[in-house]
Amino acid sequence: MTPARLPSGRHRLSREEVTGAQRARMLRAAADVMAEHGYPGTTVAAIIKRAGVSRETFYQQFPNKQACFIAALEDAIDLLATSVTPAGSGLAQFDRFVGDYLGILAEHPAVARLFLIETYAAGPEAMRRRLELQQHFVELLVEIFGARSPRERFACQALVGSIVSLVTARFVEDDLGGLRALHEPIVALARDLLPGVS
């Protein structure tokens, strides 16, 4: 749901609060419109209309559509990174990690599509940020599983790559219900790739 519009007329909000609220609406609108039309099919006009802001307001914060996309992607990355921070180790903690990750994707499908799919069309900077988050997840799995050897670290990389590929396929197929069904097979895959963990 797009953040609420500001009250019309006189109000007690500071300029920073107004700017922040407008920015949040534009970023959410960008994610929603791109979920419907894809990055190439999304125009600045469509983002402005969905956000309920003026063209001048948009260009005060973003020089173009790509800059708005990168900002929305950064918000998506922050949401994913902060929502799946583990506090423990072993297979049980990985099980919770996977549940949290799949849950946040299901709860925020437009944001998930932005991260999983639209980055492919948005240029190298967007892909670089996506890969940085994936590497962050690899390091989390290294910590969860206590991976030390090159083989174990590679298994963590392969596991993250598999998870991203599997969830991306669900969004491409518009099968959000299938996200939850991935939980158990992903945990089983981790058990196979890292047989020494418990």
C-alpha positions in Angstrom: 0.0 0.0 0.0 1.3 3.4 -1.0 2.1 5.7 2.1 -0.7 8.1 2.9 -0.8 11.5 1.1 0.0 14.6 3.1 -2.9 16.7 4.5 -3.9 19.6 2.2 -3.7 23.2 3.4 -1.9 24.3 6.5 -0.2 21.6 8.6 2.5 21.4 11.2 4.9 19.1 9.3 8.5 20.3 8.8 9.9 20.6 5.3 12.0 17.5 6.0 8.9 15.5 7.0 7.1 16.6 3.8 10.1 15.7 1.6 10.5 12.4 3.3 6.8 11.5 3.0 6.8 12.4 -0.7 10.0 10.4 -1.3 8.5 7.3 0.4 5.3 7.6 -1.8 7.4 7.9 -4.9 9.6 4.9 -4.1 6.6 2.8 -3.3 4.8 4.0 -6.4 7.9 3.1 -8.5 7.9 -0.5 -7.1 4.1 -0.9 -7.6 4.2 0.5 -11.2 7.2 -1.6 -12.2 5.6 -4.7 -10.7 2.7 -4.1 -13.2 4.6 -2.9 -16.2 8.3 -3.8 -15.8 11.2 -1.4 -15.7 11.2 -0.7 -19.4 7.4 -0.1 -19.5 7.4 2.3 -16.5 7.5 6.1 -17.1 8.2 8.9 -14.8 4.6 10.1 -15.6 3.2 6.8 -14.3 5.2 7.0 -11.1 4.1 10.6 -10.5 0.5 9.7 -11.1 0.6 6.7 -8.7 2.4 8.7 -6.0 0.1 11.7 -6.3 3.0 14.2 -6.6 3.9 16.9 -9.1 6.5 16.5 -11.8 8.5 19.3 -10.1 8.4 17.3 -6.8 9.8 14.2 -8.6 12.6 16.0 -10.3 13.6 17.8 -7.1 14.5 14.4 -5.7 15.5 12.3 -8.7 17.2 13.3 -12.0 15.5 10.4 -13.9 13.7 7.1 -13.7 16.8 5.1 -13.1 17.8 7.2 -10.1 14.3 6.6 -8.6 14.7 2.9 -9.3 18.1 2.7 -7.6 16.7 4.5 -4.5 13.7 2.1 -4.4 16.1 -0.8 -4.8 18.2 0.5 -1.9 15.0 0.5 0.2 14.2 -3.0 -0.9 17.7 -4.2 0.0 17.5 -2.5 3.4 14.1 -4.2 4.1 15.5 -7.6 3.1 18.8 -7.3 4.9 17.3 -6.1 8.2 14.4 -8.6 8.1 16.5 -11.8 7.8 19.4 -11.1 10.2 20.1 -14.4 12.0 20.9 -14.7 15.7 22.3 -18.2 16.1 23.9 -21.0 14.2 23.1 -24.4 12.7 20.4 -25.9 10.6 17.6 -24.7 13.0 18.7 -21.1 12.6 18.9 -21.6 8.8 15.4 -22.9 8.9 14.3 -19.7 10.6 16.3 -17.6 8.1 14.6 -19.2 5.1 11.2 -18.7 6.7 11.9 -15.0 7.4 13.2 -14.5 3.8 10.2 -16.2 2.1 7.8 -14.4 4.5 9.1 -11.0 3.7 9.0 -11.6 -0.1 5.4 -12.8 0.2 4.5 -9.8 2.3 6.0 -7.3 -0.1 5.6 -8.7 -3.6 6.2 -5.5 -5.5 9.4 -4.8 -3.6 10.5 -8.4 -4.1 9.9 -8.1 -7.9 12.0 -4.9 -7.9 14.9 -6.8 -6.4 14.5 -10.2 -8.1 13.4 -9.3 -11.6 13.6 -5.6 -12.6 17.3 -5.2 -11.7 18.1 -7.1 -14.9 16.6 -4.3 -17.0 17.8 -1.4 -14.8 21.5 -1.4 -15.7 24.8 -2.4 -14.2 24.6 -0.3 -11.0 21.3 -2.0 -10.1 22.8 -5.4 -10.7 25.9 -4.5 -8.6 23.7 -3.6 -5.6 21.7 -6.8 -6.0 24.9 -8.9 -6.1 26.2 -7.1 -3.0 23.1 -8.2 -1.1 23.5 -11.7 -2.3 27.0 -11.7 -1.1 25.8 -10.4 2.3 23.5 -13.4 2.5 26.4 -15.7 1.6 28.3 -14.3 4.5 25.3 -14.8 6.8 25.2 -18.5 5.8 28.9 -18.8 6.3 28.3 -17.6 9.9 25.2 -19.7 10.4 27.0 -22.9 9.3 30.4 -22.1 10.6 31.7 -22.7 7.1 35.5 -22.6 7.0 36.8 -24.6 4.1 36.7 -23.4 0.5 34.3 -26.2 -0.3 31.9 -25.1 2.5 32.1 -21.5 1.5 31.3 -22.5 -2.1 28.4 -24.5 -0.8 27.0 -21.4 0.9 27.4 -19.5 -2.4 25.6 -22.3 -4.3 22.8 -22.3 -1.7 22.2 -18.6 -2.0 22.2 -18.8 -5.8 19.7 -21.6 -5.7 17.4 -19.8 -3.3 17.4 -16.6 -5.5 16.8 -18.6 -8.6 14.0 -20.6 -7.1 12.1 -17.6 -5.7 12.7 -15.6 -8.9 11.0 -18.4 -10.8 7.9 -18.2 -8.5 7.6 -14.4 -9.2 8.0 -14.8 -12.9 5.3 -17.5 -12.8 3.2 -15.2 -10.5 3.0 -18.1 -8.0 3.3 -16.3 -4.6 1.5 -19.3 -3.0 4.4 -21.5 -4.1 6.9 -19.4 -2.1 6.1 -21.1 1.2 6.3 -24.5 -0.4 10.0 -23.8 -1.1 10.9 -23.7 2.6 11.3 -27.4 3.3 13.1 -28.3 0.0 15.6 -25.4 0.6 16.4 -26.6 4.1 16.8 -30.2 2.7 19.2 -28.8 0.1 21.3 -27.1 2.8 21.5 -30.4 4.6 22.8 -32.1 1.4 25.3 -29.3 0.5 26.6 -29.0 4.1 26.3 -32.5 5.5 28.4 -31.7 8.6 25.9 -29.1 10.0 23.2 -29.9 12.5 
